[in-house]
């Protein structure tokens, strides 16, 4: 991946640090993005490898600011070869009638709106790249939603549809847009806190990172529009 420029949004979240580390180890220039400066710096610290990591504090809910940042980024590097959108959020519920629809509003912003703004800002340079990749991490609940997670599953479904629409815009190019599904993420901190727990069905963040970086090792024609379950 030497010479490639890959943006990781939500870099300070659960999956962000291992994704950044693996991209740098593979030789990429990684632009790690988050809204929290302190957490972002911590996520990018002590990263070693032939690549490098730079950080950018961006409020992805501010579309004009996100568009301006995207244009500046493409101008500075002359290319953008990927967007791994890891901005997350979860809100449980109490049922279809009992749930607070304010949860939907929050999930709409954190899951859907940030993806829309980031993908619009970086769409054209990714499509122009000979190795362009855009990927999100979604949930298996899209296929089997529960009443108590209706808002979350619906928001994740919307992100998948948006990503598949991006895939349609990438047809006849060398770029690919991909959905990666998990049931839940397992972090080292979770494992340390409950060493005896089985965490059945959980995906370790290191495995998620490996799956995302591996997208650059496969042809776009095999990936574009795909939904990959990595449980």
VOMIZA-499122 format. One record per atom (N, C-alpha, C, CB): residue in three letters; x negated, y negated, z negated. Coordinates in steps of 0.001 Angstrom, whole numbers, padded with zeros to 6 digits, always signed. Each point is the difference from the previous one (the first is absolute). Glycine has a CB too. Layout:
N
ALAXYZ/...
REM end
This chain:
231
UNK-000810+001209+000000/UNK+000810-001209+000000/UNK-000849-001266+000000/UNK+001768+001264-001196/UNK-003037-001107+001477/UNK-000896-001149+000028/UNK+000494-001038+000998/UNK-001922+001476-000649/UNK+001992-002722+000217/UNK+000443-001083+000862/UNK+001482-000275-000054/UNK-001859+000567+001438/UNK+002636+000336-002025/UNK+001442-000211-000081/UNK+000345-000899-001181/UNK+000389+002240+001061/UNK+000653-003039-000882/UNK+000497-000892-001048/UNK+001381+000490-000415/UNK-001330-001985+000904/UNK+001459+002375-002159/UNK+001248+000580-000489/UNK+000506-000799-001193/UNK-000701+002285+000808/UNK+001957-002677-000754/UNK+000640-000746-001080/UNK+000752+000974-000902/UNK+000211-002060+001467/UNK-000430+001934-002765/UNK+000729+000800-000985/UNK+000804-000955-000866/UNK-001777+001832-000007/UNK+003077-001875+000208/UNK+000863-000848-000817/UNK+000486+000800-001206/UNK+000718-001337+002036/UNK-000570+000641-003166/UNK+000297+000717-001234/UNK-001221+000743-000501/UNK+002374+000228+000710/UNK-003548-000805-000458/UNK-001261+000683-000295/UNK-000233+000211-001486/UNK-000914-000989+002059/UNK+001594+000224-002903/UNK-000177+000151-001447/UNK+000973+001000-000610/UNK-000810-002339-000072/UNK+001648+002945+000902/UNK+000958+000974-000501/UNK-000626+001363-000218/UNK+001784-001242+001168/UNK-000943+002226-001441/UNK-000487+001330-000371/UNK-000879+000637+001070/UNK+002043+000269-001359/UNK-001631-000359+002619/UNK-000749+000648+001077/UNK-001064-000900+000606/UNK+002008+001351+000472/UNK-001985-002635-000785/UNK-000903-000940+000635/UNK-001478+000293-000175/UNK+001752-001625-000334/UNK-002252+001733-000901/UNK-001441+000198-000196/UNK-000577+001221+000714/UNK+000292-001103-002169/UNK+000337+002297+002094/UNK-000583+001126+000734/UNK+000041-000180+001512/UNK+000673+001448-001880/UNK+000345-002122+002389/UNK+000060-000266+001433/UNK-001142-000926+000403/UNK+002504+000306-000017/UNK-002710-001363-000748/UNK-001090-000935+000290/UNK-001343+000720-000039/UNK+001350-001893-000964/UNK-001569+002702-000054/UNK-001278+000712-000127/UNK-000262+000908+001192/UNK+000239-000088-002477/UNK+000761+000816+002914/UNK-000205+000932+001104/UNK-000207-000720+001322/UNK+001384+001663-001210/UNK-000704-002756+001413/UNK-000211-000776+001220/UNK-001411-000566+000050/UNK+002433-000566+000049/UNK-002897+000024-001160/UNK-001365-000539-000051/UNK-001017+001121+000196/UNK+000764-001848-001542/UNK-000508+002997+000937/UNK-000902+001142+000170/UNK-000063+000452+001452/UNK+000506+000710-002337/UNK+000593-000916+003071/UNK+000045+000378+001410/UNK-000599-001060+000907/UNK+002020+001331-000492/UNK-002410-002482-000087/UNK-000675-001028+000775/UNK+000837-001184+000413/UNK-001386+001780+000772/UNK+002645-001819-001183/UNK+000883-001091+000415/UNK-000240-001267-000808/UNK+001691+001690+000677/UNK-001337-002810-000072/UNK+000131-001248-000738/UNK+001432-000057-000511/UNK-001786-001198+001405/UNK+001944+001150-002711/UNK+001323+000066-000614/UNK+000384-001365-000551/UNK-000349+002428-000569/UNK+001508-002900+000961/UNK+000560-001224-000563/UNK+001056+000432-001006/UNK-000449-001380+002125/UNK+000095+001297-003397/UNK+000890+000430-001078/UNK+000875-001173-000417/UNK-001683+001718-000796/UNK+002990-001520+000841/UNK+000964-001083-000215/UNK+000900+000327-001184/UNK-000052-000567+002453/UNK+000270-000418-003295/UNK+000977+000126-001072/UNK+000378-001403-000454/UNK-000938+002255-000737/UNK+001978-002344-000075/UNK+000443-001294-000499/UNK-000618-000321-001354/UNK+002132+000289+001254/UNK-002719+000713-001908/UNK-000586-000171-001330/UNK-001520-000058+000112/UNK+001952+001210-001060/UNK-002558-002385+000890/UNK-001449-000135+000206/UNK-000836+000890-000909/UNK+000429-002317+000701/UNK-000087+002381-001975/UNK-000802+000776-000948/UNK+000042+001487+000326/UNK+000448-001722-001756/UNK+000744+002244+001999/UNK+000123+001422+000327/UNK-000661+000313+001339/UNK+002137+000103-001307/UNK-002070-001052+002233/UNK-000613+000203+001306/UNK-001512+000112-000120/UNK+001882-001250+001066/UNK-002488+000366-001834/UNK-001452+000049-000183/UNK-000413+001302-000668/UNK-000069-002499-000164/UNK+000854+002955-000794/UNK-000308+001263-000670/UNK+000088+001168+000972/UNK+000861-000942-002153/UNK+000127+000899+003041/UNK+000181+001083+000962/UNK-001139+000061+001008/UNK+002459-000224-000281/UNK-003055-000920+000573/UNK-001065-000062+001006/UNK-001392+000124-000606/UNK+001488-001418+001377/UNK-001571+001491-002693/UNK-001304+000045-000669/UNK-000651+001373+000146/UNK+000800-001727-001632/UNK-002113+001714+001668/UNK-000794+001241+000006/UNK+000328+000916+001170/UNK-000114-000164-002462/UNK+000487-000423+003587/UNK+000253+000791+001201/UNK-001299+000083+000791/UNK+002451-000703+000074/UNK-002879+001908+000239/UNK-001267+000192+000691/UNK+000202+000794+001278/UNK-001207-000089-002186/UNK+000358-000191+003169/UNK+000060+000730+001253/UNK-000544-000833+001124/UNK+001959+001259-000817/UNK-001987-000702+002010/UNK-000524-000740+001149/UNK+000897-001142+000453/UNK-001112+002078+000690/UNK+002377-002042-001064/UNK+000901-001101+000319/UNK-000070-001074-001063/UNK+001500+001575+001210/UNK-000503-002438-001225/UNK+000042-001049-001017/UNK+001448-000372-000280/UNK-002257-000874+000729/UNK+002469+000233-001867/UNK+001340-000423-000367/UNK-000010-001484-000315/UNK+000537+002294-000885/UNK+000455-002991+001416/UNK+000237-001398-000336/UNK+001422-000082-000533/UNK-001639-000872+001777/UNK+001899-000103-002609/UNK+001322-000115-000614/UNK+000726-001247+000491/UNK-000847+001218-002017/UNK+002161-001137+001999/UNK+000837-001136+000382/UNK+001253+000009-000862/UNK-000886+000041+002379/UNK+001119-001137-003071/UNK+001218-000144-000796/UNK+001072-000606+000899/UNK-001317-000284-002177/UNK+002343+001060+002472/UNK+001050-000430+000924/UNK+001359+000347-000606/UNK-001533+000323+002012/UNK+002444-001280-001999/UNK+001381+000255-000409/UNK+000762+000447+001237/UNK-000100-001722-001892/UNK+000295+003011+002035/UNK+000635+000541+001195/UNK+001485-000314+000087/UNK-001681+001793-000039/UNK+002253-002384-000997/UNK+001390-000450+000078/UNK+000112-001373+000649/UNK+000509+001340-002038/UNK-001634-001997+002226/UNK-000056-001311+000652/UNK-000408+000237+001449/UNK-000600-001219-002181/UNK+001586+001276+003083/UNK-000343+000357+001376/UNK-000885-001031+000688/UNK+002138+001218+000112/UNK-001880-002524-000206/UNK-000914-000942+000649/UNK-001445+000168-000471/UNK+001902-001591+000211/UNK-002087+001786-001523/UNK-001353+000191-000526/UNK-000595+001312+000494/UNK+000605-001342-002029/UNK+000218+002382+002110/UNK-000487+001297+000469/UNK-000378-000059+001471/UNK+001433+001142-001697/UNK-000618-001807+002501/UNK-000315-000149+001420/UNK-001288-000788+000195/UNK+002439+000100+000538/UNK-002591-001180-001289/UNK-001213-000811+000112/UNK-001228+000813-000389/UNK+001335-002067-000493/UNK-001211+002833-000581/UNK-001113+000847-000429/UNK-000328+001039+001065/UNK+000659-000348-002396/UNK+000361+000975+002979/UNK-000227+001007+001030/UNK-000708-000561+001213/UNK+002010+001171-000795/UNK-001609-002351+001224/UNK-000648-000636+001146/UNK-001444-000356-000322/UNK+002215-000898+000746/UNK-002446+000407-001947/UNK-001359-000345-000421/UNK-000884+001244-000059/UNK+000907-001941-001311/UNK-000346+003023+000813/UNK-000749+001248-000103/UNK-000402+000515+001379/UNK+001228+000541-002115/UNK-000277-000507+003034/UNK-000288+000481+001347/UNK-001018-000886+000697/UNK+002295+000957+000125/UNK-002217-002253-000380/UNK-000955-000930+000595/UNK-001394+000197-000570/UNK+001846-001632+000352/UNK-001925+001851-001662/UNK-001301+000155-000659/UNK-000730+001258+000451/UNK+000910-001227-001957/UNK-000185+002338+002050/UNK-000648+001273+000324/UNK+000098+000369+001479/UNK+000509+000731-002308/UNK+000391-001397+003018/UNK+000161+000315+001410/UNK+000786+001274+000251/UNK-002119-001162+000389/UNK+002609+001768-001456/UNK+000748+001245+000131/UNK+000641+000349-001338/UNK-001558+000802+001823/UNK+002620-000024-001776/UNK+000558+000663-001178/UNK+000402+001390+000475/UNK+000835-002194-001105/UNK-001379+003215+000474/UNK+000196+001368+000470/UNK+000974+000806-000850/UNK-002287-000101+000891/UNK+002781-000504-001960/UNK+000938+000769-000798/UNK+000633-000781-001122/UNK-001308+001960+000565/UNK+002503-001516-000935/UNK+000705-000503-001175/UNK+000524+001205-000764/UNK+000642-002188+001157/UNK-001159+002388-002354/UNK+000522+001015-000904/UNK+000775-000739-001073/UNK-001923+001633+000455/UNK+003241-001555-000348/UNK+000868-000802-000864/UNK+000379+000817-001226/UNK+000894-001285+001988/UNK-001492+000946-003117/UNK+000180+000765-001235/UNK+000771-000766-001065/UNK-002111+001172+000515/UNK+002714-002283-000140/UNK+000789-000768-000966/UNK+001172+000862-000457/UNK-000666-002214+001076/UNK+000773+002404-002372/UNK+001020+000906-000518/UNK+000989-000684-000917/UNK-001634+001815+000190/UNK+002331-000999-000931/UNK+001023-000479-000923/UNK+001021+001097-000196/UNK-000348-002395+000717/UNK+000846+002506-001913/UNK+001022+001011-000273/UNK+000957-000528-001054/UNK-001599+001862+000589/UNK+002864-001626-000351/UNK+001043-000293-000982/UNK+000979+001164+000001/UNK-000249-002520+000315/UNK+000446+003134-001447/UNK+001003+001049-000107/UNK+001384-000604-000154/UNK-001695+001530-001024/UNK+002690-000695+000944/UNK+001364-000501-000128/UNK+000830+000895-000894/UNK-000177-001014+002256/UNK+001457+000702-002345/UNK+000911+000755-000859/UNK+001148+000620+000787/UNK-000593-001518-001877/UNK+000560+001401+003176/UNK+001089+000526+000807/UNK+000476-001050+000983/UNK+000681+001517-001868/UNK+000132-001119+002803/UNK+000444-000896+001063/UNK+000747-001207-000557/UNK+000139+001957+001540/UNK+000762-001736-002474/UNK+000804-001091-000548/UNK-000727-000726-001120/UNK+002057+001255+000613/UNK-002757-000496-001444/UNK-000598-000579-001206/UNK-001305-000756+000260/UNK+001052+001843-001262/UNK-001726-001561+002351/UNK-001315-000604+000242/UNK+000094-001504+000198/UNK-000748+002139+001017/UNK-000313-002814-001373/UNK-000108-001443+000179/UNK-000525-000276+001403/UNK-000404-000362-002484/UNK+001194-000319+003309/UNK-000437-000284+001361/UNK-001142-001010+000039/UNK+002306+000501+000781/UNK-002615-001079-001928/UNK-001202-000814-000069/UNK-001243+000831+000263/UNK+001140-001508-001616/UNK-001058+002813+001318/UNK-001112+000894+000313/UNK-000228+000058+001507/UNK+000495+001352-002063/UNK+000609-001346+002820/UNK-000135+000001+001460/UNK-000715-001257+000475/UNK+002093+001368+000196/UNK-001722-002498-000756/UNK-000639-001253+000405/UNK-001509+000061-000227/UNK+002112-001247-000545/UNK-002517+001764-000615/UNK-001425+000092-000316/UNK-000710+000972+000933/UNK+000513-000541-002386/UNK+000100+001686+002640/UNK-000610+000994+000873/UNK-000028-000468+001448/UNK+000773+001784-001551/UNK+000255-002498+001956/UNK+000017-000564+001351/UNK-001221-000877+000227/UNK+002506+000067+000009/UNK-002804-000905-000989/UNK-001146-000893+000152/UNK-001321+000756-000066/UNK+001350-001833-001004/UNK-001522+002664-000026/UNK-001302+000639-000200/UNK-000307+001060+001053/UNK+000248-000436-002427/UNK+000753+001168+002873/UNK-000243+001088+000944/UNK+000211-000400+001457/UNK+000680+001556-001785/UNK+000422-002236+002058/UNK+000367-000267+001391/UNK-000588-001308+000507/UNK+002096+001278-000362/UNK-001836-002349-000367/UNK-000406-001307+000504/UNK-001514-000122+000141/UNK+002030-000965-001055/UNK-002777+001515+000098/UNK-001463-000085+000112/UNK-000494+000754+001233/UNK-000179-000192-002502/UNK+000793+001337+002797/UNK-000379+000756+001194/UNK+000321-000778+001265/UNK+000390+002130-001240/UNK+000783-002725+001276/UNK+000369-000781+001180/UNK-000999-001123+000249/UNK+002408+000547-000408/UNK-002704-001293-000631/UNK-000899-001142+000167/UNK-001409+000439+000385/UNK+001359-001262-001667/UNK-001877+002284+001001/UNK-001365+000452+000293/UNK-000101+000591+001401/UNK-000351+000444-002436/UNK+001331+000356+002819/UNK-000062+000642+001315/UNK+000189-001005+001127/UNK+000865+002099-001025/UNK-000063-003120+000812/UNK+000166-001040+001015/UNK-001278-000824+000147/UNK+002461-000093-000505/UNK-003106-000168-000625/UNK-001213-000822+000035/UNK-001150+000698+000716/UNK+000726-001060-002127/UNK-000782+002387+002037/UNK-001144+000743+000536/UNK+000357+000874+001199/UNK-000954-000014-002280/UNK+002190-000045+002715/UNK+000474+000884+001065/UNK-000835-000082+001271/UNK+002262-000241-000946/UNK-002458-000947+001456/UNK-000633-000134+001314/UNK-001453+000470+000020/UNK+001517-001906+000427/UNK-002353+001509-001384/UNK-001373+000522+000035/UNK-000077+001509-000229/UNK-000762-002213-000812/UNK+001653+002771-000014/UNK-000007+001456-000188/UNK+000393+000699+001300/UNK+000569-000288-002445/UNK+000442-000229+003117/UNK+000418+000594+001270/UNK-001102-000096+001044/UNK+002367-000584-000529/UNK-003135-000484+000484/UNK-001072-000196+000982/UNK-001228+000850-000289/UNK+000830-002304+000333/UNK-000945+002800-001544/UNK-001173+000786-000382/UNK+000020+001374+000674/UNK-000083-001214-002204/UNK-001063+001707+002643/UNK-000053+001354+000556/UNK+000193+001087-001052/UNK-001510-000876+001752/UNK+001485+000477-003024/UNK+000212+000964-001085/UNK+000963-000562-001048/UNK-002306+000932+000387/UNK+003298-001690+000041/UNK+000914-000651-000928/UNK+000887+000989-000748/UNK-000028-001976+001488/UNK+000137+001769-002793/UNK+000856+000853-000816/UNK+000761-000860-001013/UNK-001599+001954+000288/UNK+002878-001660-000471/UNK+000817-000611-001044/UNK+000691+001139-000732/UNK+000353-002174+001322/UNK-000442+002172-002644/UNK+000619+001086-000761/UNK+000589-000519-001296/UNK-001606+001622+001005/UNK+002675-000972-001434/UNK+000613-000280-001296/UNK+000068+001295-000802/UNK+001353-001919+000973/UNK-001207+001781-002274/UNK+000259+001151-000863/UNK+001463-000066-000417/UNK-002420+000083-000840/UNK+003177+000929+001223/UNK+001431+000042-000285/UNK+000301+001154-000959/UNK+000517-001006+002270/UNK+000744+001328-002380/UNK+000448+000987-000988/UNK+000856+001081+000642/UNK-000074-001765-001761/UNK-000058+002984+001258/UNK+000846+001092+000477/UNK+001460-000233-000367/UNK-001937+001566-000206/UNK+002203-002521-000681/UNK+001382-000308-000363/UNK+000788-000580+001168/UNK-000761-000390-002331/UNK+000072-000049+003367/UNK+000707-000493+001177/UNK+000890+001093+000579/UNK-001885-001593+000483/UNK+001395+002829-000497/UNK+000786+001119+000526/UNK+001003+000544-001012/UNK-001924+000568+001453/UNK+001610-000685-002747/UNK+000884+000528-001038/UNK+000198-001042-001097/UNK-000770+002353+000503/UNK+001495-003422-000195/UNK+000194-001052-001003/UNK+000922+000460-001119/UNK-000354-001719+001771/UNK+000100+001204-002954/UNK+000865+000296-001142/UNK+000794-001246-000368/UNK-001624+001746-000847/UNK+002729-001553+000182/UNK+000845-001129-000385/UNK-000727-000952-000933/UNK+002000+001448+000271/UNK-002877-000906-001117/UNK-000699-000856-000965/UNK-001205-000705+000600/UNK+000764+001524-001787/UNK-001133-001170+003012/UNK-001110-000676+000683/UNK+000448-000570+001340/UNK-001622+001538-001132/UNK+002885-001906+001222/UNK+000561-000420+001282/UNK-000719-001214+000581/UNK+002190+000904-000738/UNK-002432-001913-000079/UNK-000639-001216+000510/UNK-001424+000278+000462/UNK+001421-001369-001535/UNK-002149+002150+000751/UNK-001382+000320+000355/UNK-000055+000804+001296/UNK-000624-000024-002431/UNK+001445+001058+002533/UNK-000002+000833+001200/UNK+000425-000799+001228/UNK+000498+002003-001415/UNK+000487-002877+001247/UNK+000460-000816+001121/UNK-001082-000967+000456/UNK+002344+000197-000839/UNK-003074-000772-000109/UNK-001079-000919+000357/UNK-001125+000738+000716/UNK+000585-001443-001965/UNK-000936+002626+001472/UNK-001033+000793+000666/UNK+000445+000409+001400/UNK-000783+000835-002229/UNK+002068-000497+002373/UNK+000517+000348+001322/UNK-000146-001171+000959/UNK+001615+001599-001051/UNK-001357-002788+000559/UNK-000139-001186+000843/UNK-001445-000202+000434/UNK+001947-001037-001173/UNK-002897+001290+000267/UNK-001410-000153+000392/UNK-000379+001029+001060/UNK-000546-000889-002289/UNK+001120+002078+002196/UNK-000296+001017+001011/UNK+000555-000407+001364/UNK+000024+001768-001786/UNK+001195-002268+001803/UNK+000602-000424+001266/UNK-000804-001149+000605/UNK+002276+000724-000815/UNK-002705-001660-000022/UNK-000810-001112+000501/UNK-001301+000530+000606/UNK+000996-001542-001743/UNK-001624+002473+001059/UNK-001268+000550+000488/UNK+000194+000757+001308/UNK-000815+000169-002359/UNK+001919+000555+002482/UNK+000274+000705+001251/UNK+000289-000984+001131/UNK+000894+001947-001307/UNK-000297-003088+000962/UNK+000210-001037+001013/UNK-001339-000584+000446/UNK+002257-000533-000991/UNK-003172+000356+000046/UNK-001352-000434+000364/UNK-000642+001040+000919/UNK-000233-001262-002191/UNK+000438+002537+001881/UNK-000530+001062+000857/UNK+000529-000133+001419/UNK-000171+001511-001985/UNK+001442-001845+002117/UNK+000566-000200+001331/UNK-000697-001149+000720/UNK+002202+000878-000813/UNK-002544-001923+000076/UNK-000695-001133+000621/UNK-001429+000354+000388/UNK+001422-001549-001332/UNK-001963+002612+000722/UNK-001371+000434+000299/UNK-000082+000978+001173/UNK-000527-000338-002398/UNK+001669+000784+002910/UNK-000056+000970+001094/UNK-000733-000624+001187/UNK+002166+001086-000773/UNK-002828-000251+001527/UNK-000823-000443+001128/UNK-001216-000791-000462/UNK+002046-000055+001418/UNK-002453+000254-002678/UNK-001239-000602-000499/UNK-000781+001095-000718/UNK+001071-002320-000243/UNK-002226+001956-000285/UNK-000814+000960-000751/UNK+000217-000125-001500/UNK-001690-000069+001823/UNK+002745-000626-002219/UNK+000306-000184-001420/UNK+001073+000991-000437/UNK-000611-002441+000159/UNK+000687+002654-001470/UNK+001002+000913-000553/UNK+000513-000535-001323/UNK-001098+001950+001140/UNK+002401-001799-001358/UNK+000624-000339-001279/UNK+000528+001288-000615/UNK+000623-002348+000793/UNK-000937+002565-002066/UNK+000227+001295-000630/UNK+000629-000179-001380/UNK-001947+000963+001269/UNK+002834-000038-001626/UNK+000574+000072-001344/UNK-000631+001181-000726/UNK+002193-001042+000776/UNK-002714+000796-001963/UNK-000528+001065-000854/UNK+000928+000122-001204/UNK-002415-000415+000757/UNK+002966+001600-000967/UNK+000961+000201-001092/UNK-000615+000771-001167/UNK+001847-000030+001682/UNK-001484-000396-002871/UNK-000356+000722-001221/UNK+001249+000089-000869/UNK-002430-000795+000101/UNK+002382+001657-001105/UNK+001071+000007-000993/UNK-000304-001042-001066/UNK+000470+002452+000430/UNK-001708-002408-000924/UNK-000476-000958-000993/UNK-001517+000030+000022/UNK+002073+000293-001453/UNK-002680-001377+001001/UNK-001454-000096-000023/UNK-000548+000426-001356/UNK+000099-001852+001685/UNK-001229+002520-001635/UNK-000704+000409-001216/UNK-001331-000730-000058/UNK+001120+002276+000015/UNK-001349-003019-001077/UNK-001244-000746-000171/UNK-000888+000688-001034/UNK+001179-002146+000612/UNK-002477+001839-000597/UNK-000883+000557-001034/UNK+000455-000355-001413/UNK-001873-000137+001624/UNK+002412-001061-001805/UNK+000469-000407-001328/UNK+001164+000868-000461/UNK-000747-002343+000470/UNK+001636+002688+000447/UNK+001117+000878-000347/UNK-000501+001384-000393/UNK+001486-001277+001566/UNK-002442+001780-000820/UNK-000568+001311-000303/UNK-000716-000007-001347/UNK-000251+000435+002453/UNK-000463-001522-002726/UNK-000718-000103-001273/UNK+000967-000071-001176/UNK-001880-001159+001177/UNK+002987+000454-000976/UNK+000974-000151-001082/UNK+000736+001305-000295/UNK+000268-002391+000646/UNK-000081+003210+000383/UNK+000716+001272-000175/UNK-000776+001123+000686/UNK+002225-001215-000112/UNK-003350+001610-000461/UNK-000864+000988+000666/UNK+000649+001366+000197/UNK-001906-001192-000986/UNK+002899+001519+000191/UNK+000637+001311+000115/UNK+001200-000007+000946/UNK-000765+000484-002312/UNK+001203-001651+002726/UNK+001180-000092+000864/UNK-000302+000550+001389/UNK+000784-002006-001287/UNK+000220+002590+001924/UNK-000188+000601+001324/UNK+000179-001011+001129/UNK+000795+002161-000940/UNK+000022-003188+000711/UNK+000273-001013+001022/UNK+000394+000665+001324/UNK-001630-001577-001120/UNK+002542+002520+001043/UNK+000426+000740+001183/UNK+000585-000935+001052/UNK+000439+002003-001434/UNK-000931-001874+002652/UNK+000492-000806+001110/UNK-000647-001356+000129/UNK+002091+001177-000261/UNK-002881-001584-000724/UNK-000673-001291+000057/UNK-001174+000062+000984/UNK+000685-000482-002390/UNK-000990-000644+002994/UNK-001153-000113+000896/UNK-001062-000849-000669/UNK+001468+000240+002040/UNK-002671+000319-002206/UNK-001082-000763-000614/UNK-000383-001149+000923/UNK-000846+002056-001218/UNK+000561-003199+000644/UNK-000321-001175+000813/UNK-001225+000244+000873/UNK+000992-001462-001767/UNK-001913+002309+001337/UNK-001160+000316+000836/UNK+000425+000745+001262/UNK-001444+000092-002052/UNK+002421+000797+001927/UNK+000498+000732+001166/UNK+000749-000929+000950/UNK+000165+002080-001391/UNK+000570-003017+000828/UNK+000684-000994+000832/UNK-001026-000829+000763/UNK+001928-000089-001628/UNK-002986-000321+000948/UNK-001056-000778+000646/UNK-000637+000790+001135/UNK-000430-001201-002155/UNK+000154+002478+001918/UNK-000593+000832+001047/UNK+000918+000086+001216/UNK-001213+001321-001755/UNK+002512-001163+001510/UNK+000955+000113+001101/UNK+000072-001288+000805/UNK+001310+001646-001337/UNK-001373-002771+000661/UNK+000075-001283+000702/UNK-001252-000252+000829/UNK+001455-000890-001825/UNK-002615+001144+001266/UNK-001240-000219+000745/UNK-000095+000966+001182/UNK-001129-000800-002110/UNK+001673+001994+001956/UNK-000036+000993+001076/UNK+000818-000420+001217/UNK-000312+001750-001729/UNK+001155-002760+001591/UNK+000792-000462+001143/UNK-000889-000491+001130/UNK+001843-000618-001557/UNK-003044+000178+001225/UNK-000913-000488+001041/UNK-000749+001132+000693/UNK-000248-002107-001292/UNK+000448+003331+000852/UNK-000685+001135+000620/UNK+000906+000752+000969/UNK-001416+000200-002039/UNK+002657-000672+002195/UNK+000950+000672+000871/UNK+000474-000958+001090/UNK+000724+001496-001900/UNK-000371-000978+003069/UNK+000463-000862+001088/UNK+001315-000698-000348/UNK-001144+001513+001626/UNK+001272-002731-001159/UNK+001232-000753-000238/UNK+001215+000731+000557/UNK-001316-002123+000063/UNK+001133+002827+001044/UNK+001123+000702+000623/UNK+000580+001082-000901/UNK-001017-000469+002213/UNK+000205+001008-003125/UNK+000476+001018-000934/UNK+000616-000607-001255/UNK-001754+001526+000869/UNK+001456-002784-001120/UNK+000390-000622-001263/UNK+001153-000979+000105/UNK-002315+000283-000684/UNK+002423-000972+001792/UNK+000921-001130+000063/UNK+001444+000423-000251/UNK-001552-001106+001601/UNK+002138+000526-002635/UNK+001371+000314-000377/UNK+000143+001218-000890/UNK+000663-001017+002105/UNK-001783+001627-002484/UNK+000054+001229-000793/UNK+000327-000284-001461/UNK-001652+001030+001558/UNK+002268-000040-002203/UNK+000233-000004-001444/UNK-000782+001172-000575/UNK+002325-001073+000223/UNK-003318+000773-001055/UNK-000887+001019-000550/UNK+000300+000206-001477/UNK-001777-000598+001679/UNK+002126+001807-002050/UNK+000265+000347-001399/UNK-001277+000595-000575/UNK+002486+000410+000440/UNK-003055-001062-001455/UNK-001282+000472-000528/UNK+000128+000528-001428/UNK-001156-001652+001469/UNK+002325+002141-001824/UNK+000134+000613-001331/UNK-000846+001260-000091/UNK+002324-000929-000216/
REM end
